[in-house]
Structures are given as C-alpha cells and as structure tokens.
C-alpha cells in the first residue's frame, strides 16, 4: 500500500476532539502529535514530542499532514525511542528480556526505510505493511488518515521536530513562540483514537 489517504480512520465517540473547531486549514503550517505522545501534567495534557508540517486535509476530524524526509526520520526515531523506553521499563519491572521484547513488539508499529520509502509495519498489531513514498516535492504523509494525528499548541510540547532539528519550546524566542501559538489548533482531549 503506497497511500494512506484512502484509508478511513476508525470511528470516534461523540464529544471528542473531532467536535472541536479546526483552526488550521489545508496549506497551513502546524505542529502535529498523537495521543501516544501525550502525558498528564499539572492537571492538563503535554506532549513529549510533536512534528512540524503542513496540513493537507482531515479525515473524520483528524489531521492529515505532510512533512520533509528529515521529519519523517524523526518520527521513526521517536518510535524507536518508545520501543526502547517501554522495553527498559518492562525489564526494570522484572520481566524477562524475551517476554519484554515480545510485548513491546506486539504493541507498537515498526518503522524502517527502504531507500526513500518509509515502511510502517503494523502486522504484529493486526494491521498491514504500509509503504509511504515521497510525493513529487519530496514530502511524506506519515500514516495520515490511519494514525490519529492532531495539531497541538507548540507551548505544550517538550520537543518539536522540524527539518531534522529538535527544538524545545523553552529554546524559542518570544517572537517565535507568539508565531507558533498563532498557527496551532485545538488541544487533544486525551481520548484514544477510535474509542
């Protein structure tokens, strides 16, 4: 499968983020993340990571966005970090290495590169292998319409990946913070995609 735009997103319950007004319009730059990066912080939600890109469209309210190859590489890197972090947590809890690896592998997609094509293997999750080729401009749409991406306020993100750089909100100047606050949309309410 080379395209993800024709795959419908899972149904979502009434009252979730799809019901919030969408601030970004196709063609607008934004910062995108998913609930798998969300964590509770001081009574609200923060995101461990998010990615710079451009909104292409929406599928049942979720953002379909494009990014450079460098940002796609950063998505792969964050996925690998999540694999490793969860494996180490399970090992620290006393789980045998083989069991911990099997549990992590069963719960997270595996991303890899095949030349310029990003390969997303979700077969261990009951899904398929998706091959994401760059478009004619070299841009990638990483699991748009399949994974539940949403635009998030940049000031609620620990690390923003963009064009291969890792930028912390605290590293940005006040002008950059104001500019980013103007282009990001609603905060995810923590409702898992599809339920």
C-alpha positions in Angstrom: 0.0 0.0 0.0 1.6 3.3 -1.1 -1.0 5.8 0.0 -2.8 6.3 3.3 -5.2 9.0 2.2 -7.8 6.5 1.1 -8.0 4.5 4.3 -10.8 5.6 6.6 -9.9 6.5 10.2 -11.6 4.5 13.0 -15.0 5.8 14.3 -14.8 8.2 17.2 -17.2 8.8 20.0 -19.3 12.0 20.1 -17.8 14.8 22.1 -14.2 14.1 21.3 -11.7 16.3 19.5 -13.4 15.9 16.2 -16.1 18.2 17.6 -13.7 21.0 18.3 -13.2 23.7 15.7 -10.3 23.2 13.4 -8.1 26.2 13.4 -5.7 25.1 10.7 -6.7 24.9 7.0 -5.1 22.9 4.3 -1.8 24.5 3.4 -1.3 26.0 6.9 1.9 25.1 8.8 1.4 23.5 12.2 2.8 21.3 14.9 1.3 17.7 14.9 1.3 15.0 17.5 -0.8 12.0 18.7 -2.1 10.7 22.0 0.7 8.2 22.2 3.0 11.2 23.0 0.5 12.7 25.5 1.0 12.7 29.2 -0.7 14.3 32.2 1.0 17.4 33.6 -0.3 19.7 36.3 -4.0 18.8 35.5 -3.6 19.2 31.8 -2.0 17.5 28.8 1.5 17.9 27.5 3.2 16.1 24.5 6.6 14.6 24.8 7.1 15.1 21.0 5.5 16.7 18.1 6.5 17.4 14.5 6.5 20.4 12.2 4.5 20.0 9.0 1.7 21.3 6.7 -1.9 20.3 7.0 -3.1 18.6 3.8 -6.7 17.6 4.8 -8.7 16.0 7.6 -10.2 12.5 7.9 -13.1 12.4 10.4 -11.6 15.4 12.1 -8.0 14.0 12.4 -5.1 15.9 10.8 -3.6 14.5 7.6 -0.3 16.4 7.2 2.9 16.3 5.2 6.5 16.7 6.2 10.0 16.6 4.9 12.1 13.4 4.9 14.0 14.7 7.9 10.8 15.0 9.9 9.7 11.5 8.8 13.1 10.3 10.0 12.4 12.0 13.4 9.0 10.2 13.6 10.9 6.9 13.0 13.4 7.9 15.7 10.7 8.7 18.2 9.0 5.4 17.5 12.3 3.6 18.2 12.7 5.6 21.4 9.2 4.5 22.5 10.2 0.8 21.8 13.4 1.1 23.8 11.8 3.1 26.7 8.9 0.6 27.1 11.3 -2.4 26.9 13.6 -0.9 29.6 10.5 -0.2 31.8 9.3 -3.8 31.5 12.8 -5.1 32.2 13.1 -2.9 35.3 9.8 -4.4 36.5 11.5 -7.8 36.3 10.1 -9.1 33.0 12.5 -11.4 31.2 14.1 -9.9 28.1 12.4 -12.2 25.6 9.0 -11.6 27.1 9.6 -7.8 27.3 10.7 -7.7 23.6 7.6 -9.7 22.5 5.3 -7.4 24.5 6.8 -4.2 23.0 6.8 -5.7 19.5 3.1 -6.6 19.9 2.1 -3.1 20.9 4.0 -0.7 18.6 4.4 -0.4 14.9 7.9 -0.9 13.5 9.2 1.8 11.1 12.1 1.5 8.7 13.5 2.8 5.5 13.6 1.0 2.1 15.6 3.6 0.1 13.5 6.8 0.1 10.3 4.9 1.1 9.2 4.8 4.7 7.9 1.4 5.7 5.4 1.1 8.5 4.9 -2.5 9.6 1.8 -2.9 11.8 1.3 -6.7 11.1 2.0 -7.5 14.8 -0.8 -5.2 15.6 -3.2 -6.9 13.3 -2.6 -4.4 10.6 -0.7 -4.3 7.3 2.6 -3.0 5.9 2.3 0.5 4.6 4.9 1.9 2.2 5.0 5.7 2.2 6.8 7.1 -0.8 7.6 10.9 -1.1 5.5 12.9 -3.4 7.0 14.8 -6.4 8.1 17.5 -4.0 9.8 15.0 -1.6 7.1 15.4 1.0 5.8 12.5 3.1 2.3 11.9 4.6 3.1 9.6 7.5 0.0 7.5 8.3 -2.4 10.3 7.6 -6.0 9.1 7.9 -4.8 6.0 9.8 -3.0 7.3 12.8 -4.8 9.8 14.8 -2.7 12.9 14.4 -3.9 16.3 15.6 -2.4 19.8 15.6 -1.2 20.8 19.1 -0.2 24.0 20.7 3.6 24.3 20.5 3.9 25.6 24.1 2.6 22.2 25.3 5.3 20.2 23.5 8.6 19.1 25.1 10.4 18.6 21.8 9.3 19.8 18.4 11.0 18.0 15.5 11.3 20.0 12.3 13.6 19.5 9.3 15.9 17.3 11.3 16.3 19.6 14.3 15.0 19.1 17.8 13.7 22.4 19.2 12.5 22.7 22.8 9.7 25.3 23.5 12.0 26.9 26.1 14.7 27.4 23.4 12.5 29.5 21.3 12.4 33.3 21.4 9.3 35.2 22.4 8.5 36.2 18.7 8.8 32.5 17.6 6.5 31.4 20.5 3.9 34.0 19.5 4.1 33.0 15.9 3.7 29.3 16.7 0.8 30.0 19.1 -1.0 31.6 16.2 -0.8 28.6 13.9 -1.6 25.7 16.1 -5.0 24.3 16.7 -7.0 22.7 19.5 -5.5 20.6 22.3 -6.3 16.9 22.1 -8.6 15.8 25.0 -6.7 12.6 25.6 -9.5 10.4 24.1 -7.8 7.5 22.3 -8.3 7.3 18.6 -11.4 5.2 17.9 -12.5 5.0 21.5 
